[in-house]
Amino acid sequence: MQEHYRSQSVALERCILARVIGPNDTFTENPLDEMTGLAESAGTQVLGGIVQRRETPDAKTFVGKGKVSELKQLVELHEAEVVIFDNNLSPSQTRNLEKALGVKVIDRTELILDIFASNARTREARLAVELAQLEYSLPRLKRMWTHLSRQTMGVGMRGPGEKQLEVDRRLVEKRIHDLKQDLTKVEQRKEREVAGRRDYLTVSLVGYTNAGKSTLMNALTEADVEAVDKLFATLDTRTRRWTLPSWGPVLLSDTVGFIRDLPHNLVASFRATLEEAREADLLLHVADASNPSVLDQISAVYAVLQELGIDEKQTLLVINKIDVPDAEQRVQAVQNRYPHAIAISARSGMGLDNLANRVSRALSEGFVTISVRLDVADGKTMAWLAKVGEVVSKQFHEDHVEIHARLPVRHAGRLIREQHQVEVLAGSLPEPKPEHENWEQQLPTAGRLLLEPTNESSPIADEEVA
């Protein structure tokens, strides 16, 4: 796939936007606002746009004939070089539109892939983006060879364009296979890294792109990670130590931002990057109070979490940027739907103390207080208990030591699996099932705070270790 619009030092590509709104689509204010931001992030100059409401897209050109003519007029008027659709087009629809308009046509997925490619900095991110791009372009290879006619017909008598297409397809399929193998190794390494941190409680930031997750991470941990007003500025997971008041250190991770209709290929390719979120003890879902579509963005993030299979995680909703002009009404709208949402400004520091206290309380829900009997020589387990939890008291006897400790449920499961004498003093543990070799895997999460509106219970939700 071509990489467009890489440098601001060259002339920006002039573009026209287009979007078809279906009967189930929702939006606030200008339906092209988000696409304008995406197009400008990709390095284009947006000169106009059209919107059409349709029950179903046109099979040949996605928009109707009248809108195709209107698009052509806009292209000629502004001397545009590309038309960008805020929809996903089939290969044939793209070809038909390019033929009718006389300029390059790209769809929403191709644009997002292009932005990801321009922002990928690490090897892991580059592998993931390249895989997603190749899987997207494979069924579209024929579009690249339309200038070569098929000169002869019949088995074994194909023209040069068709032969080159087959060669290209084999090369792309081979590269996809190699990339998947490389990413599998990356995922396995990432799983080992995350597993190595299981002695620590982990909190992961998730949310819509440009919601302020990196700014919040800097404010909480003084991490000094890049935080810019730009879509998809963060593609790699960064993990830092966050010391909670009256609690102690936890690990805080910043993850790639989500967006409405995030391409499935990207979701699959970035599974290694999102491993931190899948394994986190708590998610902080950061929402942007400065965006008129904040409620729609919250729903879009939840849809991605469902796709990743991590929507059951305990999650707190954090409304960021409450100090921007006109944010008060949007904050109120979010809190009307999600009464337990936490309002903050990562940039000014407003509400961060309340956020830290709420996180401490949420993490406490997954704890249990136990009494465990250990051999007096078992210094290793004693040190481990002090590391993963809070040792309340120790009573030494001739042949053993009795320790009262408060620690996460999953760690209490390890003590039981190792056949230590454990008595639960506060909280509860599920009964282990004999067929499970790893007892901790069957422990439930601390509890899910639903995204859906409710008046009865808490609603939702949002790399190295310093």
C-alpha positions as CSV (number, residue, x, y, z in Angstrom):
1,M,0.0,0.0,0.0
2,Q,1.2,3.4,-0.8
3,E,2.2,5.7,2.1
4,H,0.7,9.1,1.5
5,Y,1.2,12.5,3.0
6,R,4.3,11.9,5.1
7,S,5.9,15.3,5.4
8,Q,4.5,18.7,6.2
9,S,7.5,20.2,4.3
10,V,5.9,19.2,0.9
11,A,2.6,20.5,-0.5
12,L,-0.4,19.0,1.2
13,E,-2.6,16.8,-0.9
14,R,-5.9,18.5,-1.6
15,C,-8.8,16.3,-0.6
16,I,-12.6,16.1,-0.6
17,L,-14.5,14.1,2.0
18,A,-17.5,11.9,1.6
19,R,-19.8,10.0,4.0
20,V,-22.9,7.9,3.7
21,I,-25.1,7.9,6.8
22,G,-27.0,4.8,7.3
23,P,-30.2,4.3,9.4
24,N,-28.3,3.1,12.4
25,D,-25.5,5.7,12.4
26,T,-25.4,8.3,15.2
27,F,-23.4,11.5,15.3
28,T,-23.6,15.0,16.8
29,E,-23.2,18.3,14.9
30,N,-21.1,18.0,11.8
31,P,-20.9,14.3,10.7
32,L,-17.6,15.0,8.9
33,D,-15.8,16.5,12.0
34,E,-13.9,13.3,12.9
35,M,-13.0,12.5,9.4
36,T,-11.6,16.0,8.9
37,G,-9.4,15.5,11.9
38,L,-8.2,12.1,10.6
39,A,-7.5,13.5,7.1
40,E,-5.6,16.5,8.5
41,S,-3.6,14.1,10.7
42,A,-2.7,12.2,7.6
43,G,-1.3,15.4,6.0
44,T,-4.1,16.5,3.6
45,Q,-5.8,19.8,3.1
46,V,-9.6,19.3,3.4
47,L,-11.3,21.5,0.8
48,G,-14.9,20.3,1.0
49,G,-17.2,17.4,1.6
50,I,-20.5,15.7,0.9
51,V,-22.9,13.7,3.1
52,Q,-25.7,11.4,1.8
53,R,-28.3,9.6,3.8
54,R,-29.2,6.2,2.4
55,E,-30.9,3.1,3.6
56,T,-28.3,0.9,1.8
57,P,-25.1,1.9,0.0
58,D,-25.1,1.8,-3.8
59,A,-23.6,-1.5,-4.9
60,K,-21.4,0.0,-7.6
61,T,-20.3,3.4,-6.2
62,F,-21.5,3.4,-2.6
63,V,-23.1,6.8,-3.1
64,G,-25.8,7.5,-5.6
65,K,-25.2,8.8,-9.2
66,G,-26.2,12.3,-8.2
67,K,-23.6,12.4,-5.4
68,V,-20.9,11.0,-7.7
69,S,-21.6,13.9,-10.1
70,E,-21.5,16.3,-7.1
71,L,-18.2,14.8,-6.0
72,K,-16.7,15.2,-9.5
73,Q,-17.7,18.9,-9.6
74,L,-16.0,19.4,-6.2
75,V,-12.9,17.6,-7.3
76,E,-12.7,19.8,-10.5
77,L,-13.5,23.0,-8.6
78,H,-10.8,22.5,-6.0
79,E,-8.4,20.6,-8.2
80,A,-8.4,17.9,-5.5
81,E,-6.1,14.9,-5.8
82,V,-7.9,12.5,-3.5
83,V,-11.4,11.7,-2.3
84,I,-11.6,10.1,1.2
85,F,-14.7,8.2,2.3
86,D,-15.7,8.0,5.9
87,N,-17.0,4.5,5.1
88,N,-15.4,1.2,4.2
89,L,-15.5,0.5,0.4
90,S,-15.2,-2.7,-1.5
91,P,-12.4,-3.0,-4.0
92,S,-14.9,-2.8,-6.9
93,Q,-16.5,0.3,-5.4
94,T,-13.1,2.0,-5.1
95,R,-12.3,1.2,-8.7
96,N,-15.6,2.4,-10.0
97,L,-15.3,5.7,-8.1
98,E,-11.7,6.3,-9.3
99,K,-12.8,5.7,-12.8
100,A,-15.8,8.1,-12.4
101,L,-13.9,10.9,-10.5
102,G,-10.5,10.6,-12.2
103,V,-8.6,10.8,-8.9
104,K,-7.4,8.5,-6.2
105,V,-10.1,7.3,-3.8
106,I,-9.4,5.8,-0.3
107,D,-11.7,4.7,2.4
108,R,-11.8,5.0,6.2
109,T,-9.8,1.9,6.9
110,E,-7.0,2.8,4.4
111,L,-6.7,6.3,5.9
112,I,-6.5,5.0,9.5
113,L,-3.9,2.4,8.4
114,D,-1.9,5.2,6.8
115,I,-1.9,7.3,10.0
116,F,-0.8,4.3,12.0
117,A,2.0,3.7,9.6
118,S,3.2,7.3,9.9
119,N,3.2,7.1,13.7
120,A,4.7,3.6,14.2
121,R,8.1,4.0,15.9
122,T,9.0,0.6,17.4
123,R,9.6,-2.6,15.6
124,E,6.5,-4.1,17.2
125,A,4.2,-1.3,16.0
126,R,5.7,-1.4,12.5
127,L,5.1,-5.2,12.2
128,A,1.5,-4.8,13.3
129,V,0.8,-2.0,10.9
130,E,2.5,-3.7,8.0
131,L,0.5,-6.8,8.6
132,A,-2.8,-4.9,8.7
133,Q,-1.9,-3.0,5.6
134,L,-1.1,-6.1,3.6
135,E,-4.2,-8.0,4.7
136,Y,-6.2,-4.9,3.6
137,S,-4.5,-4.6,0.3
138,L,-4.4,-8.2,-0.7
139,P,-7.9,-8.3,-2.2
140,R,-7.2,-4.9,-3.8
141,L,-4.1,-5.9,-5.8
142,K,-6.0,-6.0,-9.1
143,R,-6.7,-2.3,-8.7
144,M,-2.9,-1.6,-9.1
145,W,-2.7,-3.4,-12.5
146,T,-5.7,-1.9,-14.3
147,H,-3.4,-0.1,-16.7
148,L,-2.2,-3.5,-18.1
149,S,-4.7,-5.0,-20.4
150,R,-5.1,-8.8,-20.7
151,Q,-3.6,-9.4,-24.1
152,T,-4.6,-13.0,-24.7
153,M,-7.2,-15.4,-23.4
154,G,-7.1,-19.0,-22.5
155,V,-5.4,-21.3,-20.1
156,G,-1.6,-20.7,-20.1
157,M,-2.1,-17.6,-22.3
158,R,-2.5,-14.8,-19.9
159,G,-1.3,-11.2,-20.3
160,P,1.6,-9.6,-18.4
161,G,-0.7,-7.8,-16.0
162,E,-2.4,-11.0,-14.9
163,K,1.0,-12.8,-14.5
164,Q,2.4,-9.9,-12.4
165,L,-0.8,-9.9,-10.3
166,E,-0.3,-13.6,-9.4
167,V,3.4,-13.0,-8.6
168,D,2.4,-10.0,-6.4
169,R,-0.3,-12.0,-4.6
170,R,2.2,-14.8,-3.8
171,L,4.7,-12.3,-2.5
172,V,2.1,-10.6,-0.3
173,E,0.8,-13.9,1.0
174,K,4.4,-15.0,1.9
175,R,5.1,-11.7,3.6
176,I,1.8,-11.9,5.6
177,H,2.8,-15.4,6.7
178,D,6.2,-14.2,7.8
179,L,4.7,-11.2,9.7
180,K,2.3,-13.4,11.5
181,Q,5.1,-15.6,12.7
182,D,7.1,-12.6,13.8
183,L,4.1,-11.1,15.7
184,T,3.4,-14.5,17.4
185,K,7.0,-14.3,18.8
186,V,6.3,-10.7,19.9
187,E,3.1,-11.7,21.6
188,Q,4.8,-14.6,23.4
189,R,7.5,-12.3,24.6
190,K,4.9,-9.7,25.7
191,E,2.9,-12.3,27.6
192,R,6.1,-13.3,29.4
193,E,6.8,-9.6,30.2
194,V,3.3,-9.1,31.6
195,A,3.4,-12.4,33.5
196,G,6.6,-11.3,35.1
197,R,4.7,-8.3,36.6
198,R,1.9,-10.3,38.1
199,D,3.3,-9.6,41.6
200,Y,2.3,-6.0,41.1
201,L,-1.2,-4.6,40.7
202,T,-1.7,-3.1,37.3
203,V,-3.9,-0.3,36.0
204,S,-4.3,0.3,32.3
205,L,-5.5,3.5,30.5
206,V,-7.9,2.9,27.6
207,G,-10.0,5.3,25.7
208,Y,-10.8,7.1,22.4
209,T,-7.8,8.5,20.5
210,N,-6.7,12.0,21.7
211,A,-8.7,11.7,24.9
212,G,-5.6,12.7,26.9
213,K,-4.4,9.3,28.2
214,S,-0.7,10.2,27.8
215,T,-1.2,13.6,29.5
216,L,-2.9,11.8,32.4
217,M,-0.1,9.3,32.6
218,N,2.5,12.1,32.8
219,A,0.5,13.9,35.5
220,L,0.2,10.7,37.6
221,T,3.7,9.3,37.2
222,E,5.9,12.1,35.9
223,A,6.7,9.7,33.0
224,D,7.5,12.4,30.4
225,V,6.0,10.4,27.6
226,E,5.0,12.2,24.4
227,A,1.6,13.9,24.8
228,V,0.5,15.9,21.8
229,D,-2.8,17.0,20.4
230,K,-2.8,14.4,17.6
231,L,-4.8,11.4,16.7
232,F,-3.0,8.0,17.4
233,A,0.1,9.6,18.8
234,T,0.6,6.6,21.0
235,L,0.9,3.2,19.3
236,D,3.1,1.4,21.8
237,T,2.3,0.5,25.4
238,R,4.3,2.4,28.0
239,T,4.3,1.2,31.7
240,R,5.4,3.3,34.6
241,R,5.2,3.1,38.4
242,W,2.4,5.0,40.1
243,T,2.4,5.5,43.8
244,L,-1.1,5.7,45.2
245,P,-1.6,7.6,48.5
246,S,-2.1,5.3,51.6
247,W,-1.7,2.3,49.2
248,G,1.7,2.0,47.6
249,P,3.1,1.4,44.1
250,V,1.1,0.0,41.2
251,L,2.0,-0.2,37.5
252,L,0.2,2.2,35.2
253,S,0.1,1.5,31.4
254,D,-0.8,3.8,28.5
255,T,-2.2,2.0,25.4
256,V,-3.1,2.8,21.8
257,G,-6.2,4.9,21.4
258,F,-9.4,3.5,20.0
259,I,-11.8,5.0,17.4
260,R,-15.2,4.3,15.9
261,D,-15.1,1.5,13.4
262,L,-11.5,0.6,14.2
263,P,-10.3,-1.7,11.4
264,H,-10.5,-5.3,12.4
265,N,-7.1,-6.0,10.9
266,L,-5.6,-3.4,13.3
267,V,-7.3,-4.9,16.3
268,A,-5.9,-8.3,15.5
269,S,-2.4,-7.0,14.7
270,F,-2.2,-4.9,17.9
271,R,-3.2,-7.7,20.2
272,A,0.4,-7.9,21.6
273,T,0.4,-4.2,22.3
274,L,-3.0,-4.5,24.1
275,E,-1.8,-7.4,26.3
276,E,-1.3,-4.9,29.2
277,A,-5.0,-4.0,29.1
278,R,-6.1,-7.6,28.9
279,E,-4.1,-8.5,32.0
280,A,-4.7,-5.4,34.0
281,D,-6.4,-5.5,37.4
282,L,-8.3,-2.3,36.6
283,L,-9.1,-0.2,33.5
284,L,-9.3,3.5,33.5
285,H,-11.5,4.5,30.6
286,V,-10.5,8.1,29.7
287,A,-13.2,10.1,27.9
288,D,-12.8,13.6,26.3
289,A,-15.2,16.2,27.7
290,S,-14.1,18.7,25.0
291,N,-15.6,16.5,22.3
292,P,-19.3,17.0,21.4
293,S,-19.5,13.3,20.6
294,V,-18.1,12.1,23.9
295,L,-21.1,9.8,24.6
296,D,-20.7,8.2,21.2
297,Q,-17.0,7.8,21.8
298,I,-17.6,6.1,25.1
299,S,-19.9,3.6,23.4
300,A,-17.3,3.1,20.6
301,V,-14.5,2.3,23.1
302,Y,-16.8,-0.2,24.8
303,A,-17.4,-1.9,21.5
304,V,-13.7,-2.3,20.9
305,L,-13.2,-3.7,24.5
306,Q,-15.9,-6.3,23.7
307,E,-14.1,-7.2,20.5
308,L,-10.9,-7.7,22.5
309,G,-12.7,-9.8,25.0
310,I,-11.8,-7.5,28.0
311,D,-15.2,-5.7,28.5
312,E,-15.7,-7.8,31.7
313,K,-12.8,-6.0,33.4
314,Q,-13.4,-3.8,36.4
315,T,-13.4,-0.3,34.9
316,L,-13.7,3.3,36.1
317,L,-14.9,6.0,33.7
318,V,-12.7,9.2,33.8
319,I,-14.0,12.4,32.2
320,N,-10.9,14.4,31.2
321,K,-10.5,18.0,29.9
322,I,-13.3,19.3,32.2
323,D,-11.5,22.8,32.2
324,V,-11.9,23.5,28.5
325,P,-14.5,26.1,27.4
326,D,-18.1,24.8,27.1
327,A,-17.2,21.4,28.7
328,E,-19.5,21.8,31.7
329,Q,-22.6,20.8,29.8
330,R,-21.0,17.7,28.3
331,V,-19.6,16.7,31.7
332,Q,-23.1,16.9,33.1
333,A,-24.5,14.8,30.2
334,V,-21.9,12.1,30.9
335,Q,-22.5,12.1,34.6
336,N,-26.3,12.0,34.1
337,R,-25.8,8.7,32.3
338,Y,-22.9,7.5,34.4
339,P,-23.3,8.9,37.9
340,H,-20.1,7.5,39.2
341,A,-17.8,8.9,36.5
342,I,-14.8,10.8,37.8
343,A,-14.3,14.3,36.5
344,I,-10.7,15.5,36.1
345,S,-8.3,17.7,34.1
346,A,-5.0,15.9,33.5
347,R,-3.4,19.2,32.3
348,S,-4.3,21.3,35.3
349,G,-4.4,18.5,38.0
350,M,-8.1,19.1,38.9
351,G,-9.6,15.9,40.4
352,L,-6.5,13.8,40.4
353,D,-6.5,13.3,44.2
354,N,-10.1,12.0,43.9
355,L,-9.1,9.7,41.0
356,A,-6.3,8.2,43.1
357,N,-8.6,7.6,46.0
358,R,-11.2,6.0,43.7
359,V,-8.6,3.7,42.2
360,S,-7.4,2.7,45.6
361,R,-10.9,1.8,46.6
362,A,-11.6,-0.1,43.4
363,L,-8.4,-2.2,43.8
364,S,-9.3,-2.9,47.4
365,E,-12.4,-4.8,46.3
366,G,-10.2,-7.6,44.9
367,F,-8.3,-8.2,48.2
368,V,-8.7,-10.7,50.9
369,T,-7.3,-10.8,54.5
370,I,-5.8,-14.2,55.5
371,S,-3.8,-16.0,58.2
372,V,-1.1,-18.2,56.8
373,R,1.2,-20.6,58.7
374,L,4.7,-20.9,57.3
375,D,7.9,-22.6,58.3
376,V,10.2,-20.2,60.2
377,A,12.9,-20.9,57.6
378,D,10.6,-20.0,54.7
379,G,12.0,-16.5,54.2
380,K,11.2,-16.6,50.5
381,T,7.5,-16.8,51.0
382,M,7.6,-14.2,53.8
383,A,9.4,-11.7,51.5
384,W,6.9,-12.5,48.7
385,L,3.9,-11.7,51.0
386,A,5.5,-8.4,51.9
387,K,6.0,-7.6,48.2
388,V,2.5,-8.5,46.9
389,G,0.4,-7.4,49.8
390,E,0.4,-5.8,53.3
391,V,1.7,-7.9,56.2
392,V,-0.5,-6.9,59.2
393,S,1.2,-9.0,61.9
394,K,3.6,-11.8,62.5
395,Q,3.6,-14.3,65.5
396,F,6.7,-16.5,65.8
397,H,6.5,-19.9,67.4
398,E,9.1,-22.7,67.9
399,D,8.5,-24.4,64.5
400,H,6.4,-21.9,62.5
401,V,5.4,-18.3,62.0
402,E,1.7,-17.2,61.7
403,I,1.3,-14.2,59.4
404,H,-1.8,-12.1,59.0
405,A,-1.7,-10.4,55.6
406,R,-4.0,-8.5,53.2
407,L,-3.3,-9.3,49.5
408,P,-5.0,-9.8,46.1
409,V,-7.3,-12.8,45.7
410,R,-5.1,-14.2,42.9
411,H,-2.1,-14.3,45.2
412,A,-4.0,-16.1,48.0
413,G,-4.8,-18.7,45.4
414,R,-1.0,-19.3,44.9
415,L,-0.6,-20.0,48.7
416,I,-3.4,-22.6,48.6
417,R,-2.0,-24.2,45.5
418,E,1.4,-24.5,47.2
419,Q,-0.5,-26.3,50.1
420,H,0.2,-23.7,52.8
421,Q,-2.2,-23.6,55.7
422,V,-4.5,-20.6,54.9
423,E,-7.4,-19.2,56.8
424,V,-9.6,-16.5,55.3
425,L,-10.2,-13.7,57.9
426,A,-12.0,-11.2,55.6
427,G,-13.3,-11.6,52.1
428,S,-13.8,-14.9,50.3
429,L,-12.1,-17.3,47.9
430,P,-13.7,-19.6,45.3
431,E,-13.2,-23.3,45.8
432,P,-10.4,-24.6,43.5
433,K,-11.4,-27.2,40.9
434,P,-9.1,-30.2,40.8
435,E,-9.0,-30.3,37.0
436,H,-7.4,-26.9,36.9
437,E,-3.6,-27.1,37.0
438,N,-3.3,-23.3,37.4
439,W,-5.8,-22.4,40.1
440,E,-5.4,-18.7,39.7
441,Q,-6.8,-18.8,36.2
442,Q,-10.3,-19.6,37.4
443,L,-10.5,-16.7,39.9
444,P,-13.1,-14.1,39.0
445,T,-12.2,-10.5,38.2
446,A,-12.9,-8.0,41.0
447,G,-16.1,-7.2,39.3
448,R,-17.4,-5.4,36.3
449,L,-18.7,-1.8,36.3
450,L,-21.1,-1.8,33.4
451,L,-20.9,0.8,30.7
452,E,-24.7,0.7,30.3
453,P,-26.6,3.5,32.1
454,T,-27.7,2.5,35.6
455,N,-29.0,4.2,38.7
456,E,-28.3,1.2,41.0
457,S,-24.7,0.5,40.7
458,S,-21.4,1.9,39.6
459,P,-21.2,2.3,35.8
460,I,-18.1,1.8,34.0
461,A,-15.6,2.8,32.5
462,D,-11.4,3.8,30.8
463,E,7.1,0.3,29.0
464,E,9.2,-0.1,30.4
465,V,8.9,0.1,34.2
466,A,10.7,3.2,35.5
